[in-house]
């Protein structure tokens, strides 16, 4: 982990936990729209695979953005 950021492992855990929630939402919405279980599961699976990688990259990019972060301390113990 960098001095002021999140570790890669933490970003991975956050990515996975969010994708579980988002996948369930996608599957439920697709099922309600189509009334087809196979369609709902297929859409949810494809959505999850694509967005896992996109979200992880997004998280890592945000570690480089200073917006909302305090000033860099002169020293750390």
PDB file of N, CA, C and O in Angstrom:
ATOM      1  N   UNK A   1       0.845  -1.181   0.000  1.00  0.00           N
ATOM      2  CA  UNK A   1       0.000   0.000   0.000  1.00  0.00           C
ATOM      3  C   UNK A   1       0.882   1.233   0.000  1.00  0.00           C
ATOM      4  O   UNK A   1       1.909   1.280   0.677  1.00  0.00           O
ATOM      5  N   UNK A   2       0.475   2.218  -0.757  1.00  0.00           N
ATOM      6  CA  UNK A   2       1.192   3.473  -0.753  1.00  0.00           C
ATOM      7  C   UNK A   2       0.962   4.201   0.564  1.00  0.00           C
ATOM      8  O   UNK A   2       0.109   3.812   1.361  1.00  0.00           O
ATOM      9  N   UNK A   3       1.719   5.242   0.779  1.00  0.00           N
ATOM     10  CA  UNK A   3       1.612   5.973   2.042  1.00  0.00           C
ATOM     11  C   UNK A   3       0.215   6.549   2.261  1.00  0.00           C
ATOM     12  O   UNK A   3      -0.258   6.581   3.397  1.00  0.00           O
ATOM     13  N   UNK A   4      -0.453   7.000   1.211  1.00  0.00           N
ATOM     14  CA  UNK A   4      -1.741   7.659   1.384  1.00  0.00           C
ATOM     15  C   UNK A   4      -2.851   7.004   0.583  1.00  0.00           C
ATOM     16  O   UNK A   4      -3.870   7.645   0.324  1.00  0.00           O
ATOM     17  N   UNK A   5      -2.695   5.782   0.191  1.00  0.00           N
ATOM     18  CA  UNK A   5      -3.712   5.187  -0.649  1.00  0.00           C
ATOM     19  C   UNK A   5      -4.231   3.885  -0.101  1.00  0.00           C
ATOM     20  O   UNK A   5      -3.966   3.511   1.042  1.00  0.00           O
ATOM     21  N   UNK A   6      -4.962   3.217  -0.927  1.00  0.00           N
ATOM     22  CA  UNK A   6      -5.482   1.907  -0.573  1.00  0.00           C
ATOM     23  C   UNK A   6      -4.632   0.844  -1.246  1.00  0.00           C
ATOM     24  O   UNK A   6      -4.062   1.069  -2.314  1.00  0.00           O
ATOM     25  N   UNK A   7      -4.555  -0.301  -0.616  1.00  0.00           N
ATOM     26  CA  UNK A   7      -3.789  -1.400  -1.201  1.00  0.00           C
ATOM     27  C   UNK A   7      -4.556  -1.988  -2.379  1.00  0.00           C
ATOM     28  O   UNK A   7      -5.769  -1.814  -2.498  1.00  0.00           O
ATOM     29  N   UNK A   8      -3.841  -2.676  -3.232  1.00  0.00           N
ATOM     30  CA  UNK A   8      -4.481  -3.356  -4.362  1.00  0.00           C
ATOM     31  C   UNK A   8      -5.462  -4.410  -3.839  1.00  0.00           C
ATOM     32  O   UNK A   8      -6.540  -4.588  -4.407  1.00  0.00           O
ATOM     33  N   UNK A   9      -5.096  -5.105  -2.766  1.00  0.00           N
ATOM     34  CA  UNK A   9      -5.958  -6.141  -2.212  1.00  0.00           C
ATOM     35  C   UNK A   9      -7.271  -5.548  -1.698  1.00  0.00           C
ATOM     36  O   UNK A   9      -8.333  -6.137  -1.898  1.00  0.00           O
ATOM     37  N   UNK A  10      -7.211  -4.398  -1.043  1.00  0.00           N
ATOM     38  CA  UNK A  10      -8.431  -3.742  -0.573  1.00  0.00           C
ATOM     39  C   UNK A  10      -9.316  -3.360  -1.757  1.00  0.00           C
ATOM     40  O   UNK A  10     -10.534  -3.533  -1.701  1.00  0.00           O
ATOM     41  N   UNK A  11      -8.717  -2.847  -2.819  1.00  0.00           N
ATOM     42  CA  UNK A  11      -9.493  -2.500  -4.021  1.00  0.00           C
ATOM     43  C   UNK A  11     -10.147  -3.739  -4.623  1.00  0.00           C
ATOM     44  O   UNK A  11     -11.278  -3.674  -5.106  1.00  0.00           O
ATOM     45  N   UNK A  12      -9.448  -4.853  -4.596  1.00  0.00           N
ATOM     46  CA  UNK A  12     -10.018  -6.108  -5.121  1.00  0.00           C
ATOM     47  C   UNK A  12     -11.203  -6.542  -4.264  1.00  0.00           C
ATOM     48  O   UNK A  12     -12.248  -6.908  -4.802  1.00  0.00           O
ATOM     49  N   UNK A  13     -11.058  -6.507  -2.941  1.00  0.00           N
ATOM     50  CA  UNK A  13     -12.168  -6.878  -2.052  1.00  0.00           C
ATOM     51  C   UNK A  13     -13.380  -5.972  -2.261  1.00  0.00           C
ATOM     52  O   UNK A  13     -14.515  -6.448  -2.307  1.00  0.00           O
ATOM     53  N   UNK A  14     -13.140  -4.684  -2.386  1.00  0.00           N
ATOM     54  CA  UNK A  14     -14.235  -3.743  -2.621  1.00  0.00           C
ATOM     55  C   UNK A  14     -14.904  -4.020  -3.972  1.00  0.00           C
ATOM     56  O   UNK A  14     -16.128  -3.960  -4.090  1.00  0.00           O
ATOM     57  N   UNK A  15     -14.102  -4.320  -4.973  1.00  0.00           N
ATOM     58  CA  UNK A  15     -14.630  -4.636  -6.300  1.00  0.00           C
ATOM     59  C   UNK A  15     -15.550  -5.845  -6.244  1.00  0.00           C
ATOM     60  O   UNK A  15     -16.651  -5.818  -6.794  1.00  0.00           O
ATOM     61  N   UNK A  16     -15.104  -6.896  -5.588  1.00  0.00           N
ATOM     62  CA  UNK A  16     -15.889  -8.127  -5.520  1.00  0.00           C
ATOM     63  C   UNK A  16     -17.173  -7.913  -4.724  1.00  0.00           C
ATOM     64  O   UNK A  16     -18.244  -8.341  -5.155  1.00  0.00           O
ATOM     65  N   UNK A  17     -17.081  -7.260  -3.572  1.00  0.00           N
ATOM     66  CA  UNK A  17     -18.282  -7.068  -2.760  1.00  0.00           C
ATOM     67  C   UNK A  17     -19.320  -6.231  -3.496  1.00  0.00           C
ATOM     68  O   UNK A  17     -20.513  -6.530  -3.438  1.00  0.00           O
ATOM     69  N   UNK A  18     -18.875  -5.185  -4.186  1.00  0.00           N
ATOM     70  CA  UNK A  18     -19.822  -4.367  -4.939  1.00  0.00           C
ATOM     71  C   UNK A  18     -20.420  -5.150  -6.102  1.00  0.00           C
ATOM     72  O   UNK A  18     -21.613  -5.025  -6.377  1.00  0.00           O
ATOM     73  N   UNK A  19     -19.621  -5.948  -6.784  1.00  0.00           N
ATOM     74  CA  UNK A  19     -20.138  -6.694  -7.938  1.00  0.00           C
ATOM     75  C   UNK A  19     -21.176  -7.719  -7.515  1.00  0.00           C
ATOM     76  O   UNK A  19     -22.112  -7.974  -8.274  1.00  0.00           O
ATOM     77  N   UNK A  20     -21.052  -8.312  -6.347  1.00  0.00           N
ATOM     78  CA  UNK A  20     -22.083  -9.249  -5.876  1.00  0.00           C
ATOM     79  C   UNK A  20     -23.414  -8.516  -5.760  1.00  0.00           C
ATOM     80  O   UNK A  20     -24.439  -9.003  -6.240  1.00  0.00           O
ATOM     81  N   UNK A  21     -23.401  -7.353  -5.128  1.00  0.00           N
ATOM     82  CA  UNK A  21     -24.627  -6.562  -4.985  1.00  0.00           C
ATOM     83  C   UNK A  21     -25.167  -6.141  -6.343  1.00  0.00           C
ATOM     84  O   UNK A  21     -26.354  -6.308  -6.624  1.00  0.00           O
ATOM     85  N   UNK A  22     -24.303  -5.598  -7.177  1.00  0.00           N
ATOM     86  CA  UNK A  22     -24.728  -5.100  -8.488  1.00  0.00           C
ATOM     87  C   UNK A  22     -25.227  -6.225  -9.390  1.00  0.00           C
ATOM     88  O   UNK A  22     -26.156  -6.022 -10.171  1.00  0.00           O
ATOM     89  N   UNK A  23     -24.622  -7.409  -9.291  1.00  0.00           N
ATOM     90  CA  UNK A  23     -25.052  -8.545 -10.101  1.00  0.00           C
ATOM     91  C   UNK A  23     -26.461  -8.982  -9.715  1.00  0.00           C
ATOM     92  O   UNK A  23     -27.286  -9.283 -10.577  1.00  0.00           O
ATOM     93  N   UNK A  24     -26.724  -9.012  -8.434  1.00  0.00           N
ATOM     94  CA  UNK A  24     -28.074  -9.367  -7.980  1.00  0.00           C
ATOM     95  C   UNK A  24     -29.108  -8.363  -8.488  1.00  0.00           C
ATOM     96  O   UNK A  24     -30.193  -8.748  -8.925  1.00  0.00           O
ATOM     97  N   UNK A  25     -28.770  -7.096  -8.431  1.00  0.00           N
ATOM     98  CA  UNK A  25     -29.684  -6.064  -8.934  1.00  0.00           C
ATOM     99  C   UNK A  25     -29.913  -6.236 -10.427  1.00  0.00           C
ATOM    100  O   UNK A  25     -31.053  -6.190 -10.888  1.00  0.00           O
ATOM    101  N   UNK A  26     -28.839  -6.435 -11.190  1.00  0.00           N
ATOM    102  CA  UNK A  26     -28.956  -6.615 -12.641  1.00  0.00           C
ATOM    103  C   UNK A  26     -29.809  -7.834 -12.973  1.00  0.00           C
ATOM    104  O   UNK A  26     -30.666  -7.771 -13.854  1.00  0.00           O
ATOM    105  N   UNK A  27     -29.579  -8.940 -12.274  1.00  0.00           N
ATOM    106  CA  UNK A  27     -30.343 -10.161 -12.527  1.00  0.00           C
ATOM    107  C   UNK A  27     -31.820  -9.948 -12.215  1.00  0.00           C
ATOM    108  O   UNK A  27     -32.683 -10.372 -12.984  1.00  0.00           O
ATOM    109  N   UNK A  28     -32.117  -9.298 -11.099  1.00  0.00           N
ATOM    110  CA  UNK A  28     -33.519  -9.059 -10.734  1.00  0.00           C
ATOM    111  C   UNK A  28     -34.227  -8.135 -11.719  1.00  0.00           C
ATOM    112  O   UNK A  28     -35.364  -8.397 -12.110  1.00  0.00           O
ATOM    113  N   UNK A  29     -33.564  -7.064 -12.117  1.00  0.00           N
ATOM    114  CA  UNK A  29     -34.162  -6.129 -13.077  1.00  0.00           C
ATOM    115  C   UNK A  29     -34.379  -6.816 -14.420  1.00  0.00           C
ATOM    116  O   UNK A  29     -35.436  -6.663 -15.032  1.00  0.00           O
ATOM    117  N   UNK A  30     -33.388  -7.570 -14.881  1.00  0.00           N
ATOM    118  CA  UNK A  30     -33.524  -8.279 -16.160  1.00  0.00           C
ATOM    119  C   UNK A  30     -34.632  -9.321 -16.092  1.00  0.00           C
ATOM    120  O   UNK A  30     -35.404  -9.477 -17.037  1.00  0.00           O
ATOM    121  N   UNK A  31     -34.707 -10.026 -14.983  1.00  0.00           N
ATOM    122  CA  UNK A  31     -35.778 -11.027 -14.826  1.00  0.00           C
ATOM    123  C   UNK A  31     -37.153 -10.368 -14.854  1.00  0.00           C
ATOM    124  O   UNK A  31     -38.075 -10.868 -15.498  1.00  0.00           O
ATOM    125  N   UNK A  32     -37.284  -9.238 -14.148  1.00  0.00           N
ATOM    126  CA  UNK A  32     -38.575  -8.529 -14.139  1.00  0.00           C
ATOM    127  C   UNK A  32     -38.943  -8.027 -15.533  1.00  0.00           C
ATOM    128  O   UNK A  32     -40.120  -7.997 -15.891  1.00  0.00           O
ATOM    129  N   UNK A  33     -37.949  -7.636 -16.316  1.00  0.00           N
ATOM    130  CA  UNK A  33     -38.209  -7.104 -17.653  1.00  0.00           C
ATOM    131  C   UNK A  33     -38.511  -8.204 -18.669  1.00  0.00           C
ATOM    132  O   UNK A  33     -39.301  -7.997 -19.591  1.00  0.00           O
ATOM    133  N   UNK A  34     -37.882  -9.379 -18.503  1.00  0.00           N
ATOM    134  CA  UNK A  34     -38.022 -10.426 -19.515  1.00  0.00           C
ATOM    135  C   UNK A  34     -38.809 -11.638 -19.035  1.00  0.00           C
ATOM    136  O   UNK A  34     -39.327 -12.400 -19.851  1.00  0.00           O
ATOM    137  N   UNK A  35     -38.905 -11.825 -17.725  1.00  0.00           N
ATOM    138  CA  UNK A  35     -39.551 -13.000 -17.126  1.00  0.00           C
ATOM    139  C   UNK A  35     -38.856 -14.297 -17.555  1.00  0.00           C
ATOM    140  O   UNK A  35     -39.477 -15.359 -17.611  1.00  0.00           O
ATOM    141  N   UNK A  36     -37.550 -14.191 -17.857  1.00  0.00           N
ATOM    142  CA  UNK A  36     -36.757 -15.345 -18.270  1.00  0.00           C
ATOM    143  C   UNK A  36     -35.526 -15.475 -17.375  1.00  0.00           C
ATOM    144  O   UNK A  36     -34.675 -14.587 -17.342  1.00  0.00           O
ATOM    145  N   UNK A  37     -35.442 -16.581 -16.655  1.00  0.00           N
ATOM    146  CA  UNK A  37     -34.336 -16.802 -15.732  1.00  0.00           C
ATOM    147  C   UNK A  37     -33.007 -16.892 -16.473  1.00  0.00           C
ATOM    148  O   UNK A  37     -32.025 -16.277 -16.056  1.00  0.00           O
ATOM    149  N   UNK A  38     -32.965 -17.649 -17.563  1.00  0.00           N
ATOM    150  CA  UNK A  38     -31.707 -17.806 -18.301  1.00  0.00           C
ATOM    151  C   UNK A  38     -31.200 -16.485 -18.858  1.00  0.00           C
ATOM    152  O   UNK A  38     -29.998 -16.217 -18.841  1.00  0.00           O
ATOM    153  N   UNK A  39     -32.097 -15.676 -19.343  1.00  0.00           N
ATOM    154  CA  UNK A  39     -31.717 -14.355 -19.862  1.00  0.00           C
ATOM    155  C   UNK A  39     -31.171 -13.497 -18.717  1.00  0.00           C
ATOM    156  O   UNK A  39     -30.146 -12.834 -18.872  1.00  0.00           O
ATOM    157  N   UNK A  40     -31.846 -13.508 -17.584  1.00  0.00           N
ATOM    158  CA  UNK A  40     -31.421 -12.707 -16.434  1.00  0.00           C
ATOM    159  C   UNK A  40     -30.031 -13.125 -15.967  1.00  0.00           C
ATOM    160  O   UNK A  40     -29.186 -12.273 -15.693  1.00  0.00           O
ATOM    161  N   UNK A  41     -29.790 -14.420 -15.875  1.00  0.00           N
ATOM    162  CA  UNK A  41     -28.488 -14.905 -15.434  1.00  0.00           C
ATOM    163  C   UNK A  41     -27.391 -14.603 -16.453  1.00  0.00           C
ATOM    164  O   UNK A  41     -26.273 -14.250 -16.078  1.00  0.00           O
ATOM    165  N   UNK A  42     -27.706 -14.741 -17.731  1.00  0.00           N
ATOM    166  CA  UNK A  42     -26.730 -14.446 -18.786  1.00  0.00           C
ATOM    167  C   UNK A  42     -26.327 -12.982 -18.802  1.00  0.00           C
ATOM    168  O   UNK A  42     -25.144 -12.655 -18.899  1.00  0.00           O
ATOM    169  N   UNK A  43     -27.313 -12.106 -18.705  1.00  0.00           N
ATOM    170  CA  UNK A  43     -27.025 -10.664 -18.690  1.00  0.00           C
ATOM    171  C   UNK A  43     -26.226 -10.304 -17.439  1.00  0.00           C
ATOM    172  O   UNK A  43     -25.256  -9.550 -17.514  1.00  0.00           O
ATOM    173  N   UNK A  44     -26.631 -10.842 -16.298  1.00  0.00           N
ATOM    174  CA  UNK A  44     -25.932 -10.546 -15.045  1.00  0.00           C
ATOM    175  C   UNK A  44     -24.482 -11.033 -15.098  1.00  0.00           C
ATOM    176  O   UNK A  44     -23.580 -10.337 -14.633  1.00  0.00           O
ATOM    177  N   UNK A  45     -24.254 -12.209 -15.653  1.00  0.00           N
ATOM    178  CA  UNK A  45     -22.897 -12.755 -15.752  1.00  0.00           C
ATOM    179  C   UNK A  45     -22.026 -11.889 -16.665  1.00  0.00           C
ATOM    180  O   UNK A  45     -20.907 -11.532 -16.295  1.00  0.00           O
ATOM    181  N   UNK A  46     -22.528 -11.549 -17.852  1.00  0.00           N
ATOM    182  CA  UNK A  46     -21.757 -10.733 -18.790  1.00  0.00           C
ATOM    183  C   UNK A  46     -21.457  -9.360 -18.187  1.00  0.00           C
ATOM    184  O   UNK A  46     -20.339  -8.854 -18.291  1.00  0.00           O
ATOM    185  N   UNK A  47     -22.456  -8.775 -17.564  1.00  0.00           N
ATOM    186  CA  UNK A  47     -22.307  -7.474 -16.925  1.00  0.00           C
ATOM    187  C   UNK A  47     -21.215  -7.530 -15.852  1.00  0.00           C
ATOM    188  O   UNK A  47     -20.388  -6.624 -15.750  1.00  0.00           O
ATOM    189  N   UNK A  48     -21.222  -8.584 -15.069  1.00  0.00           N
ATOM    190  CA  UNK A  48     -20.254  -8.735 -13.981  1.00  0.00           C
ATOM    191  C   UNK A  48     -18.832  -8.869 -14.497  1.00  0.00           C
ATOM    192  O   UNK A  48     -17.927  -8.203 -13.993  1.00  0.00           O
ATOM    193  N   UNK A  49     -18.625  -9.703 -15.472  1.00  0.00           N
ATOM    194  CA  UNK A  49     -17.272  -9.919 -16.000  1.00  0.00           C
ATOM    195  C   UNK A  49     -16.684  -8.613 -16.531  1.00  0.00           C
ATOM    196  O   UNK A  49     -15.539  -8.276 -16.232  1.00  0.00           O
ATOM    197  N   UNK A  50     -17.456  -7.893 -17.306  1.00  0.00           N
ATOM    198  CA  UNK A  50     -16.976  -6.631 -17.885  1.00  0.00           C
ATOM    199  C   UNK A  50     -16.703  -5.600 -16.795  1.00  0.00           C
ATOM    200  O   UNK A  50     -15.644  -4.973 -16.772  1.00  0.00           O
ATOM    201  N   UNK A  51     -17.661  -5.432 -15.898  1.00  0.00           N
ATOM    202  CA  UNK A  51     -17.553  -4.359 -14.924  1.00  0.00           C
ATOM    203  C   UNK A  51     -16.583  -4.632 -13.786  1.00  0.00           C
ATOM    204  O   UNK A  51     -16.149  -3.690 -13.123  1.00  0.00           O
ATOM    205  N   UNK A  52     -16.228  -5.885 -13.537  1.00  0.00           N
ATOM    206  CA  UNK A  52     -15.191  -6.173 -12.542  1.00  0.00           C
ATOM    207  C   UNK A  52     -13.896  -5.457 -12.905  1.00  0.00           C
ATOM    208  O   UNK A  52     -13.272  -4.805 -12.068  1.00  0.00           O
ATOM    209  N   UNK A  53     -13.510  -5.592 -14.159  1.00  0.00           N
ATOM    210  CA  UNK A  53     -12.257  -4.996 -14.605  1.00  0.00           C
ATOM    211  C   UNK A  53     -12.348  -3.481 -14.698  1.00  0.00           C
ATOM    212  O   UNK A  53     -11.403  -2.774 -14.349  1.00  0.00           O
ATOM    213  N   UNK A  54     -13.485  -2.985 -15.170  1.00  0.00           N
ATOM    214  CA  UNK A  54     -13.665  -1.543 -15.292  1.00  0.00           C
ATOM    215  C   UNK A  54     -13.649  -0.888 -13.908  1.00  0.00           C
ATOM    216  O   UNK A  54     -13.005   0.145 -13.723  1.00  0.00           O
ATOM    217  N   UNK A  55     -14.352  -1.478 -12.937  1.00  0.00           N
ATOM    218  CA  UNK A  55     -14.407  -0.905 -11.597  1.00  0.00           C
ATOM    219  C   UNK A  55     -13.036  -0.914 -10.928  1.00  0.00           C
ATOM    220  O   UNK A  55     -12.654   0.068 -10.291  1.00  0.00           O
ATOM    221  N   UNK A  56     -12.303  -1.997 -11.062  1.00  0.00           N
ATOM    222  CA  UNK A  56     -10.973  -2.077 -10.458  1.00  0.00           C
ATOM    223  C   UNK A  56     -10.072  -0.968 -11.022  1.00  0.00           C
ATOM    224  O   UNK A  56      -9.379  -0.283 -10.269  1.00  0.00           O
ATOM    225  N   UNK A  57     -10.086  -0.801 -12.325  1.00  0.00           N
ATOM    226  CA  UNK A  57      -9.301   0.269 -12.947  1.00  0.00           C
ATOM    227  C   UNK A  57      -9.736   1.634 -12.454  1.00  0.00           C
ATOM    228  O   UNK A  57      -8.897   2.498 -12.199  1.00  0.00           O
ATOM    229  N   UNK A  58     -11.024   1.836 -12.318  1.00  0.00           N
ATOM    230  CA  UNK A  58     -11.574   3.088 -11.814  1.00  0.00           C
ATOM    231  C   UNK A  58     -11.080   3.356 -10.386  1.00  0.00           C
ATOM    232  O   UNK A  58     -10.659   4.469 -10.071  1.00  0.00           O
ATOM    233  N   UNK A  59     -11.132   2.348  -9.537  1.00  0.00           N
ATOM    234  CA  UNK A  59     -10.631   2.471  -8.160  1.00  0.00           C
ATOM    235  C   UNK A  59      -9.159   2.862  -8.134  1.00  0.00           C
ATOM    236  O   UNK A  59      -8.758   3.752  -7.384  1.00  0.00           O
ATOM    237  N   UNK A  60      -8.366   2.200  -8.948  1.00  0.00           N
ATOM    238  CA  UNK A  60      -6.932   2.471  -8.943  1.00  0.00           C
ATOM    239  C   UNK A  60      -6.633   3.873  -9.469  1.00  0.00           C
ATOM    240  O   UNK A  60      -5.718   4.534  -8.978  1.00  0.00           O
ATOM    241  N   UNK A  61      -7.389   4.329 -10.455  1.00  0.00           N
ATOM    242  CA  UNK A  61      -7.196   5.694 -10.951  1.00  0.00           C
ATOM    243  C   UNK A  61      -7.521   6.712  -9.865  1.00  0.00           C
ATOM    244  O   UNK A  61      -6.818   7.713  -9.729  1.00  0.00           O
ATOM    245  N   UNK A  62      -8.567   6.474  -9.096  1.00  0.00           N
ATOM    246  CA  UNK A  62      -8.952   7.403  -8.042  1.00  0.00           C
ATOM    247  C   UNK A  62      -7.921   7.489  -6.931  1.00  0.00           C
ATOM    248  O   UNK A  62      -7.908   8.477  -6.197  1.00  0.00           O
ATOM    249  N   UNK A  63      -7.059   6.496  -6.779  1.00  0.00           N
ATOM    250  CA  UNK A  63      -6.012   6.609  -5.762  1.00  0.00           C
ATOM    251  C   UNK A  63      -5.018   7.696  -6.138  1.00  0.00           C
ATOM    252  O   UNK A  63      -4.283   8.186  -5.281  1.00  0.00           O
ATOM    253  N   UNK A  64      -4.987   8.073  -7.398  1.00  0.00           N
ATOM    254  CA  UNK A  64      -4.053   9.088  -7.878  1.00  0.00           C
ATOM    255  C   UNK A  64      -4.647  10.499  -7.844  1.00  0.00           C
ATOM    256  O   UNK A  64      -3.922  11.481  -8.006  1.00  0.00           O
ATOM    257  N   UNK A  65      -5.957  10.603  -7.636  1.00  0.00           N
ATOM    258  CA  UNK A  65      -6.644  11.893  -7.627  1.00  0.00           C
ATOM    259  C   UNK A  65      -6.549  12.496  -6.228  1.00  0.00           C
ATOM    260  O   UNK A  65      -6.877  11.835  -5.242  1.00  0.00           O
ATOM    261  N   UNK A  66      -6.103  13.741  -6.139  1.00  0.00           N
ATOM    262  CA  UNK A  66      -5.935  14.398  -4.845  1.00  0.00           C
ATOM    263  C   UNK A  66      -7.223  15.037  -4.339  1.00  0.00           C
ATOM    264  O   UNK A  66      -7.294  15.402  -3.165  1.00  0.00           O
ATOM    265  N   UNK A  67      -8.225  15.184  -5.165  1.00  0.00           N
ATOM    266  CA  UNK A  67      -9.479  15.839  -4.788  1.00  0.00           C
ATOM    267  C   UNK A  67     -10.044  15.219  -3.508  1.00  0.00           C
ATOM    268  O   UNK A  67     -10.284  14.013  -3.450  1.00  0.00           O
ATOM    269  N   UNK A  68     -10.251  16.038  -2.500  1.00  0.00           N
ATOM    270  CA  UNK A  68     -10.827  15.572  -1.249  1.00  0.00           C
ATOM    271  C   UNK A  68      -9.845  14.987  -0.262  1.00  0.00           C
ATOM    272  O   UNK A  68     -10.220  14.656   0.863  1.00  0.00           O
ATOM    273  N   UNK A  69      -8.599  14.852  -0.660  1.00  0.00           N
ATOM    274  CA  UNK A  69      -7.563  14.356   0.253  1.00  0.00           C
ATOM    275  C   UNK A  69      -6.916  15.544   0.939  1.00  0.00           C
ATOM    276  O   UNK A  69      -6.776  16.617   0.351  1.00  0.00           O
ATOM    277  N   UNK A  70      -6.527  15.345   2.177  1.00  0.00           N
ATOM    278  CA  UNK A  70      -5.835  16.404   2.908  1.00  0.00           C
ATOM    279  C   UNK A  70      -4.422  16.606   2.380  1.00  0.00           C
ATOM    280  O   UNK A  70      -3.978  15.905   1.471  1.00  0.00           O
ATOM    281  N   UNK A  71      -3.738  17.555   2.951  1.00  0.00           N
ATOM    282  CA  UNK A  71      -2.355  17.795   2.527  1.00  0.00           C
ATOM    283  C   UNK A  71      -1.461  16.606   2.898  1.00  0.00           C
ATOM    284  O   UNK A  71      -1.735  15.866   3.843  1.00  0.00           O
ATOM    285  N   UNK A  72      -0.419  16.454   2.146  1.00  0.00           N
ATOM    286  CA  UNK A  72       0.547  15.386   2.412  1.00  0.00           C
ATOM    287  C   UNK A  72       1.299  15.727   3.697  1.00  0.00           C
ATOM    288  O   UNK A  72       1.854  16.818   3.822  1.00  0.00           O
ATOM    289  N   UNK A  73       1.318  14.792   4.654  1.00  0.00           N
ATOM    290  CA  UNK A  73       2.064  15.104   5.889  1.00  0.00           C
ATOM    291  C   UNK A  73       3.560  15.202   5.617  1.00  0.00           C
ATOM    292  O   UNK A  73       4.091  14.547   4.720  1.00  0.00           O
ATOM    293  N   UNK A  74       4.220  16.029   6.406  1.00  0.00           N
ATOM    294  CA  UNK A  74       5.660  16.196   6.236  1.00  0.00           C
ATOM    295  C   UNK A  74       6.413  14.943   6.641  1.00  0.00           C
ATOM    296  O   UNK A  74       7.503  14.679   6.135  1.00  0.00           O
ATOM    297  N   UNK A  75       5.839  14.171   7.550  1.00  0.00           N
ATOM    298  CA  UNK A  75       6.463  12.917   7.974  1.00  0.00           C
ATOM    299  C   UNK A  75       5.386  11.968   8.459  1.00  0.00           C
ATOM    300  O   UNK A  75       4.282  12.392   8.801  1.00  0.00           O
ATOM    301  N   UNK A  76       5.703  10.701   8.488  1.00  0.00           N
ATOM    302  CA  UNK A  76       4.802   9.682   9.014  1.00  0.00           C
ATOM    303  C   UNK A  76       5.588   8.767   9.924  1.00  0.00           C
ATOM    304  O   UNK A  76       6.763   8.485   9.690  1.00  0.00           O
ATOM    305  N   UNK A  77       4.923   8.314  10.955  1.00  0.00           N
ATOM    306  CA  UNK A  77       5.579   7.399  11.890  1.00  0.00           C
ATOM    307  C   UNK A  77       5.068   6.004  11.644  1.00  0.00           C
ATOM    308  O   UNK A  77       5.487   5.065  12.322  1.00  0.00           O
TER     309      UNK A  77
END
